[in-house]
Structure formats: structure tokens, C-alpha cells
Amino acid sequence: MKLSSKVLLAMAISSITATAYAEPASQEFVPTTLAGASAQSEAKGFIEDFSLGGSTRNWYSNEHLYRGGSFKYKEHGVTKTDRNRTNWVQGTIINASSGFTQGTVGVKAEVAVYNALVLDRSKRDIKGGSNRTLADSDGNAVDQWSKLGLANLQFRVSNTTLTAGRQNFSTPIVDTIGNRPLPSSFQGVSFNSAEFSNLSFQGGVFDRVSPRSEQSLSKFRSEYSQQGANSATTDKVYTLGANYQPFASLKTSVFGANVKDFWNQYYFGATHELGDSQQLALTTGFNYYKTVDEGKKLMGEIDNDTFSLSLGLAHQAHSLTFSYQQVNGNEYFDYLHETNGIYLANSLTSDFNGPNEKSFQVAYAINMAEYGVPGLKFNVYSARGWGIDGTHYTGNSNGAYAYTGIEKQDGEKHQEYGVGAAYAVQSGPLKATAIRATYVEHRGSANQFDGSIKEFRLVTTVPFNIL
């Protein structure tokens, strides 16, 4: 399968266009008008709308490296290696949130305390700590710890909200990530404006991130750059964008971000839905990122175009999705660490984002609600990546802290398989409790970034209300 980026881009655009014209009713243009109601006009009051609640998550993971891979840890000053790593942590969030005060300008306060209780404290099991279990400088697990995960003030006029402080934030470039016992959050100022019926705007400036498994705030760094003492960091991230729905069946997003002295990154995404899943429904998704170096070029020379195109078919309980993804650039498609700023179809355990990499995924899912078991779902997928070539990478030529070892990647390839089961409790005192089990196997060639690993996860999340 050797398709050029231009051909695939044309396929994405033609697919969206074709599906839009396939059903006249869904093609009806939606005019942009002022929102019908003002959220602030319905404010109930600072105390009157106060809420106290949260969630607790039991997060277990067992990993096994193979084909020569191993984890390292120190015991009595001696470095040891082992192929297995286990992390088991209970993460709990207690969130206190006021309502908005009444009047033209509403004011709201939000505070959330995050707590982690380590259930597996073996130094050998956790392998010195990672972004899963917090450990001290000697590699011993910190048995339990707490921090302010959220602490912000919000100001609202009509349907526009300004948030200042430590907060959750979600866009295709800067996005809170919650795939560990506790989520990340960001410190800064952001806004969300939904003054129009089908058009909204988001933006923000952030100087620190609160990592998933750390107590302190950190400067931003990239996901794939050299880690450790020489890791390049930045303390200014600016982002701005819009979400627009021109048709009932078509949603689009455009965002940009300036990561000071790292890169400028731009995103376009579109999702089109056609048909009725009781008969046959088609969902087309397209995601595109453009990344170029900026300022001091701490990440080296960057000129990267990355996109994914997905086609999903759904019939009653069943869905089948095909996804193609391609990186055009001699460096990784990179994004900010401790964020989920990668809205690409083949971002799985591996991100399939190597230099000049192409990848293809087939995924199947079944919703057992159609068979009388609401809340129960299963999924399975297979993904392959090939053509990874970092031999033309020149980003280190200016002495930047960039992508160590990328030059060795010459024709690398990898594959990933996964299966999952999830259940959400539908009623009773544990309503909305989510249980998910996944097994993933990834196998990479000699110099592929992710290596060869097998992982089993079992995650149970229980939401609760106190007031």
C-alpha cells in the first residue's frame, strides 16, 4: 500500500464531500446565529449550586518486555534488570465546585484534591517509578501522596467563560490526559466562548503542567525528546482555535498553538456521519497536523505534516473501522508530554508517529446492549506501521536537545494487537461505575522507539456525590 499524502488528502476531502451529498437531508446548511439562551442568565448562585463529589480509580497494570528488552532498577546500590513491571495505584479525586453568582458577570470557584495510594510498593515491581507510580530518588514508592489537582476561578458573561488557575483544558493540541490513576491538569488562563449556535472558540496560555504522577508543577517538555537532566523545557504555551458545525452531520475544528522555542503547530479535523446505525451508518474522520520549528529551536529543525483518515461502518451492535495514518517529516510527529494532544486515528499504545512512518489499523467493536446487556462492550484491533526512516534527520546539528537515536531508524516496522472489554453499571448505588480490562501486545524491530512489550490493564472507576 503506497499512497502519496496528496492522494490520501484528496480521498479524505472527497469522502467527506461524497457522504455529505449522499443524503440530501444531512446536507442542509446550518446558518450561524446567536445562541438561543444565555447560560449566565440561568445561574443559580454561588452557594445554591454548590456541589461536592468526585471519583476513585483502581488502576492495575502488568507489563512484560520481550525480544531482549528489560526494565532497570537499583537495589542496595546495584543496578538490576527484569522483564516485568507492575503498577497498582488507587487514585481518588474530591472536587468542590461552587455555582456561578447571579448577575451580568458570574463568578465561580473550583478546587479538587488528588490523592494516590500505592497498593504495590515493591521496588522490584515498580522498577524505580515512572509516570505510573511516584517514587523517591532511591526508587522506593511514595506510599501515598496528595496535591491540588484543580484550583481556579471562573468568570462568565453570557455564554463565554474565562478560567484562571489550575484547570482541565481540552483541545486537539493541549488536552488533559486521564489514562493513569490521576489525570494531568494545566496552570494558566483559558477561555471558552459559545455565543453562536454552531460556532465556538477556545484559547489559553499556560506556563506549567501538573503531571499525572507527580506532586509538583513542571515546565512543559515534548513527549519524544531526550529525557532526563538534558531535557529541553518551555514555560509558555499559547493556543487558540474554533469548532464549527456547518451541517448537522459535519463537525470541523481548527486550532493552532505556539510552544515557545519548540514549535508552532496547526490542526484541522473533520468528522462526518451518514446513515442510521440500525441499518448502516458511515463515519468519516480526518485529522491533520502541521508542525514547524520556532524561536530558539530547542527541539531542532522541524518540518512535519502528519494526518490520519478513518472510515467506520456501523450496523446495530457492530462497528468496523479502517484507519490509515502517515507522517511526512524526518522527525517524530511530537506533542507535549502530559497532554493528550494527538488526535490521530492510530494513536494506540504506540503512537505510530515515527519519522516518515505509514500505518494501517483495522478495529472491530460490539455493543452488547443490542443483545440485552446494556453497558457491556468488547473491542479488538490490529495495527501495523512501516517505512520508518530517520536517517535524514538533521535536528541535532545545532546542538539542540532533540531526538536521540532517531538516525538509526532505517526501514523500521512494528505491529500492535489489542483486545478490550468494558462494562458500565446501569443502575443502583454504583451507577456509572466503569470497569475496563485490556490486553495489548506490541512488537517492534530493532530500532523502533516502542520496543516489544505485552501489557494487561484492569481499571475500575467509581464516581460519587457527597453533596
Buried (B, 14 or more C-beta within 10 A) or exposed (E): EEEEBEEBBEBBEEBBEEBBEBEEEBBEEBEEEEBEEBBBEEBEEBEEBBEEBBBBBBBBBBBBBEEEBBBEBEEEEEEBEBBBBBBBBBBBBBBBBBBBBBEEEBBBBBBBBBBBBBBBBEBBBBBBBBBBBBBEEEBBBBEEBEBBBBBBBBBBBBBBBBBBBBBBBBBBBBBBBBEBBBBBBBBBBBBBBBBBBBBBBBBBBBBBBBBBBBBEBBBBBBBBBBEEEEBBBBEBBBBBBBBBBBBBBBBBBBBBBBBBBBBBBBBBBBBBBBBEBEEEBBBBBBBBBBBBBBBEBBBBBBEBBBBBBBBBBBBBBEBEBBBBBBBBBBBBBBBBBBBBBBBBBBBBBBBBBBBBBBBBBEBBBBBBBBEEEBBBBBBBBBBBBBBBBBBEBEBBEEEBBBBEEBBEBEEBBBBBBBBBBBBBBBEEEEEBBBBBBBBBBBBBBEBBBBBBBBBBBBBBBBBBEEE
